[in-house]
């Protein structure tokens, strides 16, 4: 199961880099 925390961090970083 994918760690939900990692998904949240990824989305936040992606949003910032956008």
Secondary structure, 3 states (H helix, E strand, C coil): CCCHHHHHHHHHHHHHHC
